[in-house]
């Protein structure tokens, strides 16, 4: 963009970000980096645009966003294929993500309209109107593992609440975000949504700028830096951070179903999922049968480039992430873990950015791989003597995003109630019924997304009260 300003013109050195295909290391495309010096002017432009955007009714904003659905749907296959080439996940998953982030707008904005309608509270003497007003300007900083879904979950509620948005997608996946935003901007007024391209320098400049809310999805460490930076001016913050999600398998569980879920949830997206199952605690009376079934499932899943037919698991996003996973595995093996299938460390990590699907046994909580996020296709299985033992170990973590318990439904729900994660599934993953928030606990979350209460986090809650006697 070419912002208009009365300030002296800046001397800028053009920079270009080249996006690489993690499956083959080939360039996918390039995109100009946003000079950090321009971000204050972009915020001013957003602030000006917010006056008229925020003055619209919920229904008017909803209509504008819904009008983009046909165009986004037309482009879903193209954008989804780009997502696969840029991020690596299998093509059906990439196209599915793009399709959901097009057609899902209609239901999402309808739900937000209902969540943000004003409410009336009354007692004997007072009538209070509870309003959900815009904050103003929102900075959304999104990750690469779901490069459209996380944009969708940050941008749509922010816009519907009447805020304007500066979106900084991950530097690993800027192209797919640019394409999605470009289509949406065909329907939005100027400067209601702007794109910021770059790395942590641009992210830092955004957080330091005079914005009103930071919405961030990413690592725990980056989230802590954002929270510290935002504290200086008490900016509002929503953080969805990492996890080290446990799965508990009790005696009496359906082992076929539990093992199928464990394989799917440990290895999907190459384990690059915030709610990926990374720690599995199994009653010692059934651990051998469960582990055998999990290994069988792992060996059946096809690993390869996301554009190849039949591939279920793609590459790691880059060499750095691959090396992190392999270092954790190597350290665990050195400390006594046993590899049932997959890799032992860097020497057999495979070509390019691919990591073999790996199942480890004989792990302990002294190992880093049982304490720190792996974010890779590794499942760690540990036997336990009792449900209480499993709960103690599952809760032995700083993280608290998601968990699940498998077993007799009544007993599993009792155990689930003792876990400290924010989202817990019983004989299923962590996803809840329609309207459930996506919420982390402890160091996995600060605020939440989705549902009535999640949508309201994008708003300034305001009360206006008057005496009934004045009616």
Buried (B, 14 or more C-beta within 10 A) or exposed (E): EEBEEEEEEEEEEEEEBEBBBBBBEEEBBEBEBBBBEBBBBBBBBBBEBBEEBBEBEBEEBBEBBBEBBEBBBEBBBEBBBBBBBBBBBBBBBBBBBBBBBBBBBEEBBEBBBEBBEEEEEEEEEEBBEBBBBBBBBBBBBBBBBBBBBBBBBBBBBBBBBBBBBBBBBBBBBBBBBBBBBEBBBEBBEEBBBBBBBBEEEBBBBBBBBEBBBBBBBBBBEBBBBBBEBBEEEEBBBBBBBBBBBBBBBBBBBBBEEBBBBBBBBBBBBBBBBBBBBBBBBBBBEBBEEBBEBBBEBBEEBEBBBBBEEEBBBBBBBBEEBBBBBBBBBBBBBEBEBEBBBBBBBEEEBBEBBBBBBBBBBBBBEEBEBBBBBBBBBBBBBBBBEEBEBBBEBBBBBEBBBBBBBBBBEEBBBBBBEBBBBBBBBBBEBBEBEEBBBBBBBBBBBBBBBBBBBBBBBBBBEEEEEEEEEEE
